Amino acid sequence: MSDHVILTIDEYVKQFSPEIQIILNKLRKLVHEAAPEATEKICYRMPTFFFHENLVHFAAYEKHIGFYPSSSGIEAFKAQLTPYKWSKGAVQFKLSQPIPYPLIEQMVRFRVNEVLMKFKEEQESYGNC
């Protein structure tokens, strides 16, 4: 990777091999389908999807794809994440194994619902001003 500052997800994806680009583009499409109102940005040097707050991030590494659905997203799917290396806010999907797209989609949908509920509660706490 160069010292060039990546400003868009397109730029981010283009720096990887064609095989990795396919995975990243599939993840991007999946997130857009699961969170159609989310907008794209680069945050922490990673593709990020924003919907009232940072919804999810993902990134490509030498041997895995990192997926970052927040600590609540990891907590909610702990049982399904046992085959993967994961931590409080991240999960690693090895490139040597099939990427679990249906699980990732469920995690994105969970985050959308979580953010919507939080946003709704915040709106209600302000009343009808």
Backbone as CSV, one residue per row, in Angstrom:
resi,resn,N_x,N_y,N_z,CA_x,CA_y,CA_z,C_x,C_y,C_z
1,MET,0.832,-1.182,0.000,0.000,0.000,0.000,0.878,1.248,0.000
2,SER,0.398,2.289,-0.632,1.180,3.515,-0.731,0.808,4.482,0.385
3,ASP,1.464,5.645,0.363,1.171,6.691,1.344,-0.019,7.536,0.918
4,HIS,-0.564,7.268,-0.244,-1.720,8.002,-0.753,-2.897,7.858,0.221
5,VAL,-3.530,8.964,0.528,-4.680,8.942,1.433,-5.902,8.468,0.643
6,ILE,-6.497,7.393,1.123,-7.677,6.817,0.480,-8.887,7.613,0.940
7,LEU,-9.660,8.122,-0.018,-10.817,8.949,0.305,-12.152,8.279,0.029
8,THR,-12.157,7.265,-0.833,-13.416,6.600,-1.175,-13.260,5.087,-1.075
9,ILE,-14.381,4.417,-0.984,-14.341,2.951,-0.948,-13.849,2.410,-2.284
10,ASP,-14.193,3.066,-3.385,-13.672,2.633,-4.694,-12.146,2.625,-4.685
11,GLU,-11.536,3.700,-4.179,-10.072,3.769,-4.105,-9.527,2.662,-3.199
12,TYR,-10.203,2.438,-2.083,-9.770,1.400,-1.144,-9.748,0.038,-1.846
13,VAL,-10.827,-0.299,-2.508,-10.958,-1.614,-3.151,-9.917,-1.797,-4.247
14,LYS,-9.653,-0.754,-5.019,-8.741,-0.857,-6.171,-7.309,-1.190,-5.797
15,GLN,-6.938,-1.007,-4.539,-5.552,-1.278,-4.149,-5.277,-2.765,-3.918
16,PHE,-6.309,-3.604,-4.000,-6.157,-5.031,-3.720,-6.214,-5.869,-4.999
17,SER,-5.832,-7.126,-4.870,-5.855,-8.053,-5.996,-7.294,-8.258,-6.468
18,PRO,-7.476,-8.710,-7.703,-8.836,-8.935,-8.204,-9.665,-9.881,-7.327
19,GLU,-9.027,-10.895,-6.750,-9.751,-11.840,-5.891,-10.294,-11.144,-4.635
20,ILE,-9.491,-10.301,-4.053,-9.901,-9.569,-2.846,-10.935,-8.500,-3.224
21,GLN,-10.767,-7.876,-4.371,-11.735,-6.881,-4.832,-13.139,-7.487,-4.946
22,ILE,-13.214,-8.723,-5.411,-14.513,-9.403,-5.524,-15.160,-9.516,-4.149
23,ILE,-14.401,-9.929,-3.158,-14.930,-10.072,-1.797,-15.368,-8.720,-1.246
24,LEU,-14.504,-7.713,-1.392,-14.826,-6.385,-0.860,-16.066,-5.801,-1.537
25,ASN,-16.163,-5.972,-2.838,-17.345,-5.454,-3.553,-18.608,-6.205,-3.162
26,LYS,-18.467,-7.499,-2.904,-19.633,-8.269,-2.458,-20.068,-7.806,-1.060
27,LEU,-19.111,-7.551,-0.184,-19.439,-7.025,1.144,-20.118,-5.667,1.036
28,ARG,-19.595,-4.824,0.190,-20.171,-3.485,-0.012,-21.617,-3.583,-0.481
29,LYS,-21.849,-4.432,-1.457,-23.208,-4.617,-1.982,-24.135,-5.178,-0.900
30,LEU,-23.644,-6.147,-0.146,-24.424,-6.753,0.932,-24.826,-5.702,1.969
31,VAL,-23.890,-4.858,2.359,-24.203,-3.825,3.354,-25.232,-2.855,2.785
32,HIS,-25.088,-2.462,1.538,-26.067,-1.557,0.921,-27.457,-2.186,0.877
33,GLU,-27.527,-3.471,0.614,-28.829,-4.144,0.569,-29.445,-4.272,1.956
34,ALA,-28.623,-4.519,2.958,-29.116,-4.675,4.328,-29.358,-3.330,5.012
35,ALA,-28.681,-2.299,4.542,-28.789,-0.958,5.137,-28.858,0.076,4.015
36,PRO,-29.968,0.103,3.259,-30.036,0.964,2.075,-29.901,2.462,2.365
37,GLU,-30.174,2.891,3.577,-30.064,4.312,3.904,-28.665,4.709,4.380
38,ALA,-27.805,3.733,4.547,-26.444,4.020,5.016,-25.633,4.710,3.921
39,THR,-24.769,5.602,4.351,-23.859,6.270,3.429,-22.453,5.721,3.633
40,GLU,-21.626,5.903,2.627,-20.261,5.390,2.648,-19.272,6.471,3.031
41,LYS,-18.232,6.045,3.716,-17.104,6.924,3.973,-15.903,6.053,4.336
42,ILE,-14.763,6.676,4.409,-13.567,6.006,4.919,-13.348,6.547,6.323
43,CYS,-13.246,5.646,7.279,-13.035,6.018,8.666,-12.061,4.994,9.256
44,TYR,-11.093,5.438,10.005,-10.036,4.552,10.501,-9.339,3.833,9.344
45,ARG,-9.285,4.490,8.184,-8.666,3.947,6.962,-9.374,2.704,6.436
46,MET,-10.655,2.569,6.766,-11.438,1.405,6.335,-12.749,1.851,5.690
47,PRO,-13.297,1.024,4.795,-14.654,1.276,4.332,-15.608,1.258,5.522
48,THR,-16.413,2.283,5.613,-17.325,2.467,6.734,-18.699,2.819,6.199
49,PHE,-19.704,2.303,6.839,-21.084,2.631,6.479,-21.707,3.351,7.663
50,PHE,-22.290,4.504,7.367,-22.800,5.414,8.388,-24.316,5.508,8.280
51,PHE,-24.995,5.323,9.405,-26.446,5.474,9.485,-26.757,5.995,10.885
52,HIS,-26.841,7.300,11.028,-26.981,8.002,12.303,-25.713,7.891,13.151
53,GLU,-24.902,6.901,12.890,-23.604,6.686,13.537,-22.865,5.683,12.672
54,ASN,-21.607,5.405,13.008,-20.887,4.378,12.260,-21.588,3.048,12.496
55,LEU,-22.029,2.446,11.414,-22.803,1.207,11.482,-21.874,-0.007,11.503
56,VAL,-21.097,-0.157,10.452,-20.109,-1.241,10.351,-18.913,-0.748,9.538
57,HIS,-17.791,-1.407,9.750,-16.570,-1.191,8.977,-16.116,-2.570,8.494
58,PHE,-15.340,-2.586,7.417,-14.648,-3.811,7.041,-13.313,-3.442,6.416
59,ALA,-12.412,-4.398,6.382,-11.077,-4.142,5.834,-10.455,-5.446,5.381
60,ALA,-9.588,-5.341,4.387,-8.864,-6.505,3.889,-7.453,-6.507,4.457
61,TYR,-7.015,-7.676,4.829,-5.669,-7.883,5.332,-5.042,-9.029,4.551
62,GLU,-3.802,-9.334,4.840,-3.090,-10.355,4.071,-3.799,-11.707,4.097
63,LYS,-4.310,-12.117,5.268,-4.885,-13.457,5.381,-6.349,-13.483,5.809
64,HIS,-6.943,-12.292,6.005,-8.343,-12.295,6.447,-9.052,-10.998,6.065
65,ILE,-10.362,-11.045,6.205,-11.197,-9.854,6.116,-11.607,-9.519,7.545
66,GLY,-11.367,-8.286,7.948,-11.812,-7.832,9.258,-13.189,-7.204,9.110
67,PHE,-14.079,-7.559,10.006,-15.433,-6.993,9.995,-15.701,-6.442,11.383
68,TYR,-16.193,-5.202,11.429,-16.311,-4.466,12.681,-17.754,-3.972,12.860
69,PRO,-18.605,-4.773,13.518,-20.014,-4.401,13.700,-20.308,-3.792,15.071
70,SER,-19.318,-3.288,15.750,-19.389,-2.744,17.106,-19.438,-3.885,18.123
71,SER,-19.203,-3.550,19.360,-19.190,-4.585,20.404,-20.562,-5.231,20.568
72,SER,-21.632,-4.465,20.381,-22.972,-5.043,20.513,-23.256,-6.040,19.391
73,GLY,-22.749,-5.759,18.203,-22.918,-6.691,17.086,-22.182,-7.999,17.324
74,ILE,-21.011,-7.915,17.911,-20.266,-9.135,18.250,-20.997,-9.892,19.351
75,GLU,-21.402,-9.196,20.387,-22.079,-9.822,21.528,-23.335,-10.572,21.083
76,ALA,-24.106,-9.975,20.204,-25.371,-10.574,19.765,-25.176,-11.839,18.931
77,PHE,-23.992,-12.012,18.353,-23.755,-13.145,17.461,-22.626,-14.048,17.943
78,LYS,-22.305,-13.981,19.229,-21.202,-14.776,19.790,-21.288,-16.252,19.418
79,ALA,-22.469,-16.821,19.530,-22.629,-18.254,19.259,-22.277,-18.597,17.815
80,GLN,-22.666,-17.726,16.885,-22.385,-17.981,15.466,-20.931,-17.670,15.101
81,LEU,-20.237,-16.935,15.952,-18.863,-16.522,15.654,-17.807,-17.491,16.177
82,THR,-18.226,-18.562,16.846,-17.246,-19.486,17.430,-16.241,-20.062,16.425
83,PRO,-16.603,-20.268,15.144,-15.591,-20.795,14.213,-14.525,-19.769,13.802
84,TYR,-14.697,-18.517,14.206,-13.829,-17.444,13.739,-13.070,-16.814,14.903
85,LYS,-11.995,-16.152,14.573,-11.270,-15.365,15.571,-12.024,-14.049,15.739
86,TRP,-12.358,-13.729,16.981,-13.104,-12.494,17.216,-12.677,-11.871,18.531
87,SER,-12.990,-10.592,18.664,-12.708,-9.856,19.895,-13.939,-9.009,20.204
88,LYS,-13.813,-8.105,21.142,-14.952,-7.306,21.601,-15.699,-6.602,20.464
89,GLY,-14.996,-6.073,19.475,-15.676,-5.321,18.418,-15.347,-5.750,17.011
90,ALA,-14.658,-6.885,16.853,-14.194,-7.286,15.525,-14.247,-8.799,15.348
91,VAL,-14.347,-9.200,14.095,-14.252,-10.617,13.754,-13.372,-10.734,12.515
92,GLN,-12.596,-11.813,12.463,-11.729,-12.069,11.319,-12.253,-13.273,10.545
93,PHE,-12.462,-13.075,9.258,-12.875,-14.159,8.371,-11.675,-14.497,7.495
94,LYS,-11.113,-15.693,7.696,-9.928,-16.108,6.951,-10.230,-16.168,5.460
95,LEU,-9.285,-15.691,4.665,-9.437,-15.735,3.216,-9.333,-17.166,2.686
96,SER,-8.781,-18.065,3.484,-8.648,-19.467,3.072,-9.956,-20.243,3.257
97,GLN,-10.962,-19.598,3.827,-12.264,-20.237,4.042,-13.359,-19.390,3.394
98,PRO,-14.513,-19.995,3.116,-15.603,-19.197,2.537,-16.035,-18.072,3.490
99,ILE,-16.270,-16.900,2.929,-16.750,-15.765,3.721,-18.226,-16.021,4.050
100,PRO,-18.632,-15.913,5.309,-20.034,-16.198,5.689,-20.962,-14.998,5.426
101,TYR,-21.240,-14.763,4.158,-22.048,-13.594,3.788,-23.412,-13.549,4.482
102,PRO,-24.139,-14.675,4.612,-25.432,-14.591,5.310,-25.298,-14.131,6.764
103,LEU,-24.260,-14.574,7.452,-24.024,-14.144,8.824,-23.707,-12.648,8.865
104,ILE,-22.881,-12.182,7.950,-22.538,-10.761,7.894,-23.801,-9.937,7.636
105,GLU,-24.640,-10.407,6.745,-25.897,-9.695,6.469,-26.759,-9.606,7.725
106,GLN,-26.858,-10.696,8.470,-27.631,-10.682,9.720,-27.049,-9.668,10.702
107,MET,-25.742,-9.602,10.774,-25.098,-8.672,11.689,-25.362,-7.221,11.282
108,VAL,-25.332,-6.959,9.990,-25.623,-5.600,9.513,-27.072,-5.238,9.828
109,ARG,-27.990,-6.154,9.559,-29.412,-5.882,9.858,-29.626,-5.661,11.361
110,PHE,-28.929,-6.420,12.176,-28.993,-6.222,13.631,-28.557,-4.798,13.981
111,ARG,-27.429,-4.366,13.399,-26.920,-3.028,13.686,-27.893,-1.944,13.223
112,VAL,-28.512,-2.124,12.063,-29.496,-1.148,11.586,-30.633,-1.037,12.590
113,ASN,-31.177,-2.164,13.009,-32.275,-2.152,13.980,-31.844,-1.525,15.299
114,GLU,-30.644,-1.868,15.738,-30.131,-1.311,16.987,-30.025,0.216,16.902
115,VAL,-29.466,0.705,15.813,-29.300,2.148,15.636,-30.657,2.833,15.513
116,LEU,-31.578,2.212,14.798,-32.924,2.801,14.675,-33.605,2.918,16.030
117,MET,-33.488,1.882,16.851,-34.100,1.919,18.182,-33.459,3.017,19.035
118,LYS,-32.156,3.113,18.982,-31.432,4.132,19.749,-31.841,5.534,19.277
119,PHE,-31.911,5.714,17.958,-32.290,7.001,17.388,-33.725,7.359,17.781
120,LYS,-34.611,6.376,17.725,-36.008,6.600,18.096,-36.116,7.004,19.571
121,GLU,-35.386,6.314,20.435,-35.389,6.647,21.861,-34.860,8.060,22.114
122,GLU,-33.813,8.428,21.386,-33.272,9.775,21.534,-34.281,10.817,21.089
123,GLN,-34.981,10.550,19.985,-35.984,11.494,19.486,-37.118,11.651,20.500
124,GLU,-37.538,10.521,21.071,-38.630,10.557,22.039,-38.224,11.284,23.318
125,SER,-36.944,11.181,23.683,-36.508,11.836,24.911,-36.483,13.367,24.763
126,TYR,-36.389,13.853,23.517,-36.424,15.291,23.276,-37.847,15.828,23.161
127,GLY,-38.818,14.940,23.052,-40.201,15.372,22.919,-40.479,15.938,21.537
128,ASN,-41.625,16.494,21.374,-42.019,17.067,20.083,-41.740,18.557,20.071
129,CYS,-40.501,18.909,19.836,-40.108,20.333,19.824,-40.256,20.918,18.429
